[in-house]
Amino acid sequence: MEPTNNDPEFRTWDPYGESAYPDQHKYNPWRAPGKAPVADPCGVASGGNNAGAYAAVPAGYKTGDKALEVLPEQEATLWKAGGVAQVGWGLSAQHSGGYSYRLCPKSSDITEECFQSNTLTFVGDSKIHFNDDSQADKTISAKTYVAPDGSQWRTNPIPACSKSSSHGSAKGSCTTGTEFEAQFDDFTQGFLRPDASGGKNHFSIMDEVKVPNKPGSYLLSWRWDCEEADQVWTSCADIEIVDGPVPAPVPPAVEPDSTCSAGQTCAKTIGGDCVECCPGSIFIYNSKGNICYGGKTEVEV
Protein backbone atom coordinates (compact mmCIF):
# COMPACT_ATOMS: atom_id res chain seq x y z
CA MET A 1 0.00 0.00 0.00
CA GLU A 2 1.01 3.63 -0.34
CA PRO A 3 2.64 5.27 2.70
CA THR A 4 0.44 6.96 5.29
CA ASN A 5 3.29 8.18 7.52
CA ASN A 6 4.77 11.03 5.48
CA ASP A 7 5.23 13.83 8.04
CA PRO A 8 8.97 14.53 8.58
CA GLU A 9 8.23 14.85 12.31
CA PHE A 10 7.59 11.11 12.54
CA ARG A 11 10.10 9.93 9.96
CA THR A 12 13.32 8.34 11.23
CA TRP A 13 15.30 7.96 8.01
CA ASP A 14 16.03 10.85 5.59
CA PRO A 15 12.89 12.72 6.73
CA TYR A 16 13.23 15.48 4.12
CA GLY A 17 14.17 13.29 1.15
CA GLU A 18 17.68 14.68 0.77
CA SER A 19 19.58 11.47 0.07
CA ALA A 20 20.47 10.23 -3.40
CA TYR A 21 17.74 7.58 -3.11
CA PRO A 22 14.97 9.18 -1.03
CA ASP A 23 12.36 6.53 -1.88
CA GLN A 24 14.39 3.41 -1.11
CA HIS A 25 12.52 2.82 2.19
CA LYS A 26 9.16 4.18 1.03
CA TYR A 27 7.36 0.86 1.36
CA ASN A 28 8.93 -0.37 4.58
CA PRO A 29 6.59 -1.03 7.55
CA TRP A 30 7.02 2.28 9.41
CA ARG A 31 5.71 4.22 6.43
CA ALA A 32 2.29 2.59 7.07
CA PRO A 33 2.40 1.47 10.73
CA GLY A 34 0.46 -1.68 11.53
CA LYS A 35 -0.28 -2.60 7.94
CA ALA A 36 2.60 -5.00 7.23
CA PRO A 37 1.50 -8.62 7.85
CA VAL A 38 3.25 -10.69 10.51
CA ALA A 39 3.70 -14.45 10.79
CA ASP A 40 3.06 -14.36 14.54
CA PRO A 41 2.17 -11.33 16.73
CA CYS A 42 4.45 -12.69 19.47
CA GLY A 43 7.50 -13.45 17.31
CA VAL A 44 9.12 -16.13 15.15
CA ALA A 45 12.33 -17.99 16.06
CA SER A 46 15.29 -16.52 14.15
CA GLY A 47 12.93 -14.15 12.32
CA GLY A 48 11.48 -16.48 9.71
CA ASN A 49 11.66 -19.78 7.86
CA ASN A 50 14.71 -18.78 5.82
CA ALA A 51 16.92 -17.12 8.40
CA GLY A 52 20.16 -15.55 7.24
CA ALA A 53 23.57 -16.71 8.39
CA TYR A 54 23.65 -13.93 10.99
CA ALA A 55 20.35 -15.02 12.61
CA ALA A 56 20.36 -17.13 15.78
CA VAL A 57 17.99 -19.98 16.63
CA PRO A 58 16.98 -19.89 20.33
CA ALA A 59 18.09 -22.91 22.29
CA GLY A 60 15.45 -25.66 22.26
CA TYR A 61 13.60 -24.36 19.19
CA LYS A 62 13.99 -24.47 15.42
CA THR A 63 14.00 -21.85 12.72
CA GLY A 64 10.51 -20.57 11.98
CA ASP A 65 8.87 -21.73 15.22
CA LYS A 66 5.94 -19.44 16.02
CA ALA A 67 5.83 -18.10 19.57
CA LEU A 68 2.10 -18.66 20.04
CA GLU A 69 2.53 -22.31 19.13
CA VAL A 70 5.63 -23.22 21.13
CA LEU A 71 6.20 -20.83 24.04
CA PRO A 72 4.82 -21.79 27.46
CA GLU A 73 2.69 -19.46 29.55
CA GLN A 74 4.69 -17.48 32.10
CA GLU A 75 3.85 -16.02 35.50
CA ALA A 76 1.82 -12.91 34.73
CA THR A 77 2.80 -9.36 35.53
CA LEU A 78 0.01 -7.65 37.48
CA TRP A 79 -1.50 -4.40 36.23
CA LYS A 80 -4.11 -2.37 38.11
CA ALA A 81 -7.36 -1.94 36.20
CA GLY A 82 -7.80 1.66 35.06
CA GLY A 83 -4.27 2.56 36.13
CA VAL A 84 -0.98 3.24 34.35
CA ALA A 85 1.66 0.57 33.62
CA GLN A 86 5.34 0.89 32.74
CA VAL A 87 6.65 -0.89 29.66
CA GLY A 88 10.04 -0.88 27.96
CA TRP A 89 12.25 -2.30 25.23
CA GLY A 90 15.85 -2.24 24.02
CA LEU A 91 17.52 -2.68 20.65
CA SER A 92 20.72 -4.37 19.51
CA ALA A 93 20.51 -3.24 15.87
CA GLN A 94 19.21 0.10 14.66
CA HIS A 95 16.51 -0.27 12.01
CA SER A 96 14.64 2.99 12.77
CA GLY A 97 10.84 3.25 12.74
CA GLY A 98 8.49 3.09 15.71
CA TYR A 99 6.53 0.83 18.05
CA SER A 100 3.23 0.20 19.78
CA TYR A 101 1.88 -1.90 22.64
CA ARG A 102 -1.30 -3.98 22.30
CA LEU A 103 -3.40 -6.35 24.42
CA CYS A 104 -5.43 -9.42 23.50
CA PRO A 105 -7.63 -11.24 26.05
CA LYS A 106 -6.54 -14.85 26.53
CA SER A 107 -10.20 -15.83 26.25
CA SER A 108 -10.14 -14.66 22.60
CA ASP A 109 -8.43 -16.09 19.55
CA ILE A 110 -4.88 -14.74 19.86
CA THR A 111 -4.32 -13.08 16.50
CA GLU A 112 -2.74 -9.95 15.09
CA GLU A 113 -6.26 -8.64 14.43
CA CYS A 114 -7.12 -9.07 18.13
CA PHE A 115 -4.02 -7.14 19.19
CA GLN A 116 -4.65 -4.36 16.68
CA SER A 117 -8.20 -3.91 17.98
CA ASN A 118 -6.82 -3.31 21.50
CA THR A 119 -3.89 -0.92 21.07
CA LEU A 120 -2.80 0.92 24.21
CA THR A 121 -2.58 4.68 24.68
CA PHE A 122 0.69 6.26 25.79
CA VAL A 123 0.93 8.53 28.83
CA GLY A 124 3.51 11.33 29.12
CA ASP A 125 7.03 11.31 27.70
CA SER A 126 9.50 8.47 27.28
CA LYS A 127 12.53 7.81 29.47
CA ILE A 128 15.96 6.37 28.86
CA HIS A 129 16.79 3.92 31.64
CA PHE A 130 20.39 2.79 32.12
CA ASN A 131 20.17 -0.86 33.10
CA ASP A 132 23.32 -0.78 35.20
CA ASP A 133 21.89 2.18 37.18
CA SER A 134 25.06 4.13 36.40
CA GLN A 135 22.94 7.19 35.67
CA ALA A 136 19.54 8.52 36.59
CA ASP A 137 16.70 8.04 34.11
CA LYS A 138 16.61 10.69 31.39
CA THR A 139 13.23 12.06 30.27
CA ILE A 140 13.01 12.64 26.54
CA SER A 141 10.26 14.26 24.49
CA ALA A 142 8.21 11.53 22.83
CA LYS A 143 6.72 11.71 19.34
CA THR A 144 3.41 9.86 19.14
CA TYR A 145 2.14 9.01 15.68
CA VAL A 146 -1.60 8.40 15.39
CA ALA A 147 -2.35 6.07 12.49
CA PRO A 148 -5.47 6.49 10.31
CA ASP A 149 -7.19 3.75 12.33
CA GLY A 150 -6.59 5.71 15.56
CA SER A 151 -3.85 3.45 16.98
CA GLN A 152 -0.94 5.13 18.74
CA TRP A 153 2.70 4.53 17.86
CA ARG A 154 5.85 5.98 19.39
CA THR A 155 8.71 7.04 17.15
CA ASN A 156 11.97 5.27 18.00
CA PRO A 157 13.91 8.06 19.78
CA ILE A 158 17.34 6.58 19.02
CA PRO A 159 18.54 7.94 15.65
CA ALA A 160 20.56 5.96 13.16
CA CYS A 161 23.87 7.21 11.81
CA SER A 162 23.57 9.32 8.69
CA LYS A 163 25.82 8.88 5.66
CA SER A 164 24.38 11.39 3.21
CA SER A 165 21.93 13.77 4.88
CA SER A 166 22.24 14.87 8.45
CA HIS A 167 19.83 16.62 10.79
CA GLY A 168 21.62 15.56 13.95
CA SER A 169 25.10 16.31 15.25
CA ALA A 170 27.89 13.75 15.35
CA LYS A 171 27.74 11.51 18.43
CA GLY A 172 29.74 8.44 19.44
CA SER A 173 30.22 6.15 16.47
CA CYS A 174 28.04 8.40 14.27
CA THR A 175 30.94 10.57 13.15
CA THR A 176 29.07 12.06 10.16
CA GLY A 177 25.92 12.91 12.11
CA THR A 178 22.57 11.28 12.77
CA GLU A 179 19.27 11.08 10.89
CA PHE A 180 17.72 13.33 13.54
CA GLU A 181 19.00 14.98 16.71
CA ALA A 182 19.50 12.63 19.66
CA GLN A 183 17.92 13.84 22.90
CA PHE A 184 20.61 12.60 25.25
CA ASP A 185 24.40 12.67 25.19
CA ASP A 186 25.16 9.07 26.17
CA PHE A 187 24.25 7.83 22.74
CA THR A 188 24.85 4.81 20.55
CA GLN A 189 22.89 3.44 17.62
CA GLY A 190 21.95 0.37 19.57
CA PHE A 191 21.70 -1.46 22.87
CA LEU A 192 24.59 -2.99 24.83
CA ARG A 193 27.08 -1.94 22.17
CA PRO A 194 30.37 -0.07 22.71
CA ASP A 195 30.68 3.48 21.45
CA ALA A 196 33.68 4.83 19.56
CA SER A 197 35.64 5.42 22.75
CA GLY A 198 35.15 1.88 24.02
CA GLY A 199 32.54 2.75 26.65
CA LYS A 200 29.14 1.11 27.04
CA ASN A 201 25.63 2.54 27.00
CA HIS A 202 23.22 -0.01 28.43
CA PHE A 203 19.80 1.53 28.13
CA SER A 204 16.13 0.71 27.63
CA ILE A 205 13.39 2.93 26.22
CA MET A 206 10.68 3.17 28.86
CA ASP A 207 7.08 4.35 28.46
CA GLU A 208 3.84 4.40 30.41
CA VAL A 209 0.53 3.17 28.97
CA LYS A 210 -3.08 3.38 30.13
CA VAL A 211 -4.44 0.10 31.49
CA PRO A 212 -7.99 -0.80 30.43
CA ASN A 213 -10.54 -0.96 33.22
CA LYS A 214 -11.29 -4.58 32.32
CA PRO A 215 -9.86 -7.16 34.75
CA GLY A 216 -8.77 -10.42 33.20
CA SER A 217 -5.91 -12.41 31.67
CA TYR A 218 -4.18 -10.94 28.64
CA LEU A 219 -1.20 -11.21 26.36
CA LEU A 220 0.71 -7.97 25.81
CA SER A 221 2.30 -7.63 22.38
CA TRP A 222 5.04 -5.13 21.54
CA ARG A 223 5.38 -4.43 17.81
CA TRP A 224 8.25 -2.51 16.18
CA ASP A 225 7.69 -1.48 12.57
CA CYS A 226 11.06 -0.63 11.01
CA GLU A 227 11.73 2.13 8.49
CA GLU A 228 15.32 1.41 7.49
CA ALA A 229 14.58 -2.32 7.01
CA ASP A 230 11.66 -4.34 5.68
CA GLN A 231 11.14 -5.90 9.10
CA VAL A 232 8.56 -6.10 11.88
CA TRP A 233 9.75 -7.23 15.32
CA THR A 234 7.28 -8.57 17.89
CA SER A 235 7.31 -10.11 21.36
CA CYS A 236 4.74 -10.89 24.05
CA ALA A 237 4.29 -11.02 27.81
CA ASP A 238 1.64 -12.46 30.14
CA ILE A 239 -0.44 -9.79 31.90
CA GLU A 240 -3.15 -10.04 34.57
CA ILE A 241 -5.30 -6.95 35.04
CA VAL A 242 -6.72 -6.89 38.58
CA ASP A 243 -9.14 -4.74 40.59
CA GLY A 244 -7.15 -4.74 43.82
CA PRO A 245 -3.76 -3.26 44.76
CA VAL A 246 -0.70 -4.39 42.83
CA PRO A 247 2.46 -5.21 44.83
CA ALA A 248 5.73 -3.64 43.75
CA PRO A 249 7.73 -5.99 41.49
CA VAL A 250 10.74 -7.72 42.99
CA PRO A 251 13.84 -7.25 40.81
CA PRO A 252 15.87 -10.37 39.95
CA ALA A 253 18.99 -11.11 41.95
CA VAL A 254 22.09 -9.69 40.31
CA GLU A 255 25.24 -11.73 40.64
CA PRO A 256 28.46 -9.95 41.68
CA ASP A 257 30.19 -7.82 39.06
CA SER A 258 33.23 -9.21 37.38
CA THR A 259 36.55 -7.43 37.31
CA CYS A 260 36.91 -8.27 33.59
CA SER A 261 40.33 -9.88 33.77
CA ALA A 262 42.37 -10.56 30.65
CA GLY A 263 40.51 -12.71 28.14
CA GLN A 264 37.19 -12.36 29.93
CA THR A 265 34.17 -11.18 27.92
CA CYS A 266 31.16 -11.17 30.30
CA ALA A 267 31.08 -8.62 33.12
CA LYS A 268 27.72 -9.33 34.76
CA THR A 269 25.16 -12.13 34.81
CA ILE A 270 21.56 -12.51 36.03
CA GLY A 271 20.28 -16.03 36.55
CA GLY A 272 23.24 -17.46 34.65
CA ASP A 273 22.66 -15.27 31.57
CA CYS A 274 25.16 -12.62 30.65
CA VAL A 275 23.62 -9.13 30.72
CA GLU A 276 26.75 -6.95 30.48
CA CYS A 277 29.90 -7.32 28.44
CA CYS A 278 33.45 -6.38 29.29
CA PRO A 279 34.99 -3.46 27.33
CA GLY A 280 35.87 -4.51 23.79
CA SER A 281 33.25 -7.27 23.66
CA ILE A 282 29.89 -7.19 21.89
CA PHE A 283 26.65 -8.61 23.31
CA ILE A 284 24.72 -11.01 21.10
CA TYR A 285 22.06 -13.73 21.47
CA ASN A 286 22.60 -17.12 19.86
CA SER A 287 21.59 -20.72 20.42
CA LYS A 288 23.76 -20.86 23.56
CA GLY A 289 21.97 -17.92 25.14
CA ASN A 290 23.17 -14.39 25.88
CA ILE A 291 26.91 -14.19 25.30
CA CYS A 292 29.63 -11.65 24.66
CA TYR A 293 32.06 -11.94 21.79
CA GLY A 294 35.49 -10.46 22.39
CA GLY A 295 37.81 -8.79 19.93
CA LYS A 296 35.04 -7.70 17.58
CA THR A 297 35.00 -4.33 15.91
CA GLU A 298 31.68 -2.49 15.58
CA VAL A 299 30.81 -1.54 12.02
CA GLU A 300 27.98 0.47 10.52
CA VAL A 301 25.38 -1.56 8.64
N, C-alpha and C positions, 0 to 999 in steps of 0.2 A: 504494500500500500504506500501511498505518498506520505511524506513526513507530516506530522502534526506539531512537532516540537521544533519551531523555527526561530524563536526569540533568542537573540544572542545572550540574554541574561541567564538562560537555562542550558545553553550549549557548553560543552566541556572540551571540544576539540575544534580549533580554527573557527571560533564563533562568528567572525566577520568575513569568512570566505576569502582570506588573503593568501592562502597557500597556492602552490602551483596546481594542485588537484583538489579544489574545494568541495567537490561532490563525492569524493571517494568513500566517505562514510555515511552518505545520505540515507541509505536504506538499512543501516544498522539499528538494533532494537531501541536505543535511547531516542531516536528521532520520532518514534511512535510508541511511547511507553505502554507496556502491557499487551501490545498486539502481537509480538513474536510468539509463536507456539513453543511450548516446552514439552519434553518427553515425560517429565515428572515434576510436580510443583515443589517437591522436597529434595530434588537432586538425583543425579545419575553417577554411578561410580566411574571415575576417570573421565567424566564429561560426555561420554557417548559410546556407541558401539564400535567406532573406529578411532580409538584414541591415538594421538600422536606419540612419538617416541619420548617426548618430554612429560607425558601424563603419567600419573601414578595410580595404581589400583590399590584401594584400601585393603589392609590385611583381612583375610577371611571372606573376601568378595571377589567378583569377577567383573571385567570390563562390561559396562552397559547395564549392570544391576540397577533397578529402580528402587529408590529409597522407600516408597510406600509399600513395596512388595517384600523387602528383605530386612528393613531395620526394625528392631524391637521397640516397643513402647518404653519410655523412660519415666522416671519419677517427675511429676509435673511441677512446674514453677507456679506458685500461687499469685494470682492477681485479684485485687479488690474490685468488685463490681462497681462501675460508675467512677472509678478512680483514674489514676495516671500511672503508667508502668514505664520502666526504663528498659530500653533495648539498645543493642550495639553490634557492631561488626568491624572486621579488620580485613585488609587486603595484602596479598603478597605479590600481586602483579597489577600494574596500573592500566586499566582498560577504559577509564573514563565512564561517563554516563550518570546514572542515578538509581535509586532504590526505593522500595516500598515495603510495608509490613501488612500482612493480611491474616485473617482468622478463618477457619472452617470448623464448624461443630463436628465432633467425632461421631455424632449420631447421623450425620449426612454422608452422602457419597463424597469421598475426599478427592476433589478434582480441582484443576486450575480454575474452572468456572466458579466453583464454590468459593475459593479464595478471593477471586476478583470481585465477587459480589459482597465481600465483607472486608474491604480495605480499611485500614485504621487511619485516624487523623492525627497529625503531628501537633505537639504542644511546645511552644517556645523555640529557642535556638538549639543548635547542636553543641556538643562539647567534644574536645579531644582529651581522651583519658590515657595517660601513660601507665602501661600495665605494670611497670616496675615501681610505680609510685615515686619516681625520682623527681617529678614535678607536679604541681597542682593542676587540676583540670583547667583547660583553656576553653572559654566560651567563644564560639565563632558564629557569625551571622549565617543563618541557614537560608537556602533558596528552595522554596517549595513550589514545584510545578503541579498544576491541576490539569489533569488530562481531560479531553472532551467528555469522557464518561463520568467526570467528577472525582475520580480517584486521585489521591495525593501521593506525590513522589518527591523525594529529596535529592537535590543535585549532589553528586559526590564532591565534597569540598577539597579533596586532595588533587591538585592539578598535575597533569602529565608534563614531561619536559617538551619544550617546543624546539623544532629544528628549522622552521621556516618563518613562522609568524609568531610574535611574542607579545602578550599583553600582561605578562608577569615578569618580575625581576628574577635574575639568576639566584638560585638557592641550591646548596648542597651539590648533588651530582648534576643538577640541571644548569650547566654552565652557560647555555645560550638563552636561558629564560624559560618561562612556563606558559602553558596555554591560557591561564588566567592567574591573577594574583593570589598567592597563598595567604591565608589569614593568620598563620603562626610561623614563628621563625624556625622552630625545630622540625624541619621539613625533609621528607624524602618522598619519592614517588610511591613507595609501597610500605609494607608492614614487616617489621622485624628484618630490615635490610640495612646494611651499613651505608652511611653517607660518604661523601668524597674524602672526608678527613679520617675515616675509620671508626667514627662513633656509631651509636645505635639509637634509633628512634622507635620505641616499642609503643605504639598507640592504637587505640580503638576509637571509632566514631560513634558517639553515644547520642541517643535521642530519647525523648519521652513521647508516648502515644496515649490517646484516650482509650480507656477500657470500656467496652460495652456494658450496659447495666443488665446483663443477661447471664446469670450464673450457669455454669456447666463446664463440660470437658471439651477442649479445643486443640487443634494443631495451629501453631503460629508459623507462617511461611514468610521468609525474607526473600525478596526477589531483586536482583541487580541486573538492570538492562544496560549493556555496555554501548558506548558510542564509538570508541576507537577499535572495536572488535565486533565480529558478528556472533556475539555470545550473550547468553542469559545464564546467570548463576543463581541457584536457589538452595535453600536449606530450611529445615523445620525444627520446631521444639514443641514439647508437650506443655500445655497451659491448662490450669484449672482456675476458672473465675468463681470467686466465692463471695457470699454476702458478709461474712464476719471479718474480723481483723486478720491481717496478714503478718505473720512473724517476719522479722528481718532475716534475710538470707545469711547462711553461714558460709564464709569463704573457704575454699579448699586449703588443706594444709600445704604450705610451701616448704620444700626441703631446703636445707642450708645452701647458701650460695657457694659456688666453686671459686677457687682462686685463679682458675684458667692457667694452669701450668703449661709448660711447653708441650705441644702436640695435642692439647685438649681442645675440643670444639664446643661442648655444651657447658654453659655456665650455670643454668638453673633448671630444675625439674619439678613438676607437680604430678604426683601419682605415678611416677616412673616415666612420664613423657617429658621430653625436653621442651621448655618454653622460652629459653633465652640462650643465644649463642655467644661464644667468646669472640672478642674482636678478630676480624679477618675471616670469620666463618659466616656462612649464609644458611638461614633456616629454610627447610623444605619438608614437605610431607611426601612419604612414599610408602611402599607396602610394608616397611618395617616400623612405621609410625613417624612421629615428629623427630627429625634429626637435624644436625648441623653439619654441613660440608665445609671443610677447611681448605684454605689456599685457593678459593675461587675469587675471581674478579668480577665485580658487577658490571654489566654492560647494558646499554639502552636497547630496548626492543620495540 
